[in-house]
Amino acid sequence: MQQECHVDTGEVLELYANAFQVGYNVAEFLVDVGRGFEDTETRFHVRIITTPTDAKRLLTLLAQTVDNYEREFGPLPGQPDR
């Protein structure tokens, strides 16, 4: 059963991100989120620490969301070089 969630946009930190790093150990996944452009250094601003189980849930959610996006708007191009 999926839990209903409410996002209070007045309290949520919004950050444009186009750079990601992922690490892990036996107990945690570490997801670093940041941004960088061709003419600037990539900087990471947020680290999300989660369990392996929740990381897998995030993977599933992202995959389903990208599939829905591509069905609605067409295929996304391949990965850009970074």
C-alpha positions as CSV (number, residue, x, y, z in Angstrom):
1,M,0.0,0.0,0.0
2,Q,1.4,3.4,-1.0
3,Q,1.3,6.2,1.5
4,E,-0.2,9.5,0.4
5,C,2.4,12.3,0.6
6,H,2.0,16.1,0.6
7,V,4.8,18.5,-0.3
8,D,4.7,21.9,1.3
9,T,6.5,23.9,-1.4
10,G,7.0,26.7,1.1
11,E,9.3,24.6,3.2
12,V,11.0,22.4,0.6
13,L,14.5,23.3,-0.6
14,E,14.5,23.6,-4.4
15,L,17.8,23.1,-6.2
16,Y,18.6,22.8,-9.9
17,A,20.8,19.7,-10.3
18,N,22.6,18.2,-13.3
19,A,25.5,16.5,-11.5
20,F,25.2,13.3,-9.4
21,Q,27.6,11.0,-7.6
22,V,26.6,7.8,-5.9
23,G,28.5,5.8,-3.3
24,Y,27.6,3.0,-0.9
25,N,28.7,0.9,2.0
26,V,27.0,-2.1,3.6
27,A,24.4,0.0,5.4
28,E,23.9,3.2,3.3
29,F,23.7,4.7,-0.2
30,L,25.2,8.2,-0.5
31,V,23.8,10.4,-3.3
32,D,25.6,13.7,-3.9
33,V,23.6,16.2,-5.8
34,G,25.0,19.4,-7.4
35,R,25.4,21.4,-10.6
36,G,28.0,22.3,-13.1
37,F,28.2,23.8,-16.5
38,E,30.9,23.7,-19.2
39,D,32.4,27.0,-18.0
40,T,32.2,26.3,-14.3
41,E,33.4,23.8,-11.8
42,T,30.9,21.2,-10.7
43,R,29.9,21.7,-7.1
44,F,27.9,19.3,-4.9
45,H,25.5,21.0,-2.5
46,V,23.4,18.2,-1.0
47,R,24.2,14.6,0.2
48,I,21.2,12.3,0.5
49,I,21.9,9.3,2.8
50,T,19.5,6.4,2.6
51,T,19.2,2.7,3.1
52,P,19.9,0.2,0.2
53,T,16.2,-0.7,0.3
54,D,15.1,2.9,-0.1
55,A,17.7,3.5,-2.8
56,K,16.1,0.7,-4.8
57,R,12.7,2.2,-4.2
58,L,14.1,5.5,-5.6
59,L,15.5,3.7,-8.6
60,T,12.1,2.2,-9.4
61,L,10.3,5.5,-9.0
62,L,12.8,7.3,-11.2
63,A,12.6,4.6,-13.9
64,Q,8.8,4.6,-13.9
65,T,8.7,8.4,-14.0
66,V,11.2,8.6,-17.0
67,D,9.1,5.9,-18.8
68,N,5.9,8.0,-18.3
69,Y,7.7,11.1,-19.4
70,E,9.0,9.4,-22.6
71,R,5.5,8.0,-23.4
72,E,4.1,11.5,-23.1
73,F,6.9,13.7,-24.7
74,G,9.0,11.2,-26.7
75,P,12.3,9.6,-26.1
76,L,15.1,11.4,-24.3
77,P,18.5,11.7,-26.0
78,G,21.4,9.6,-24.9
79,Q,23.6,10.5,-21.9
80,P,25.6,13.8,-22.4
81,D,29.3,13.6,-21.9
82,R,30.5,14.9,-18.5
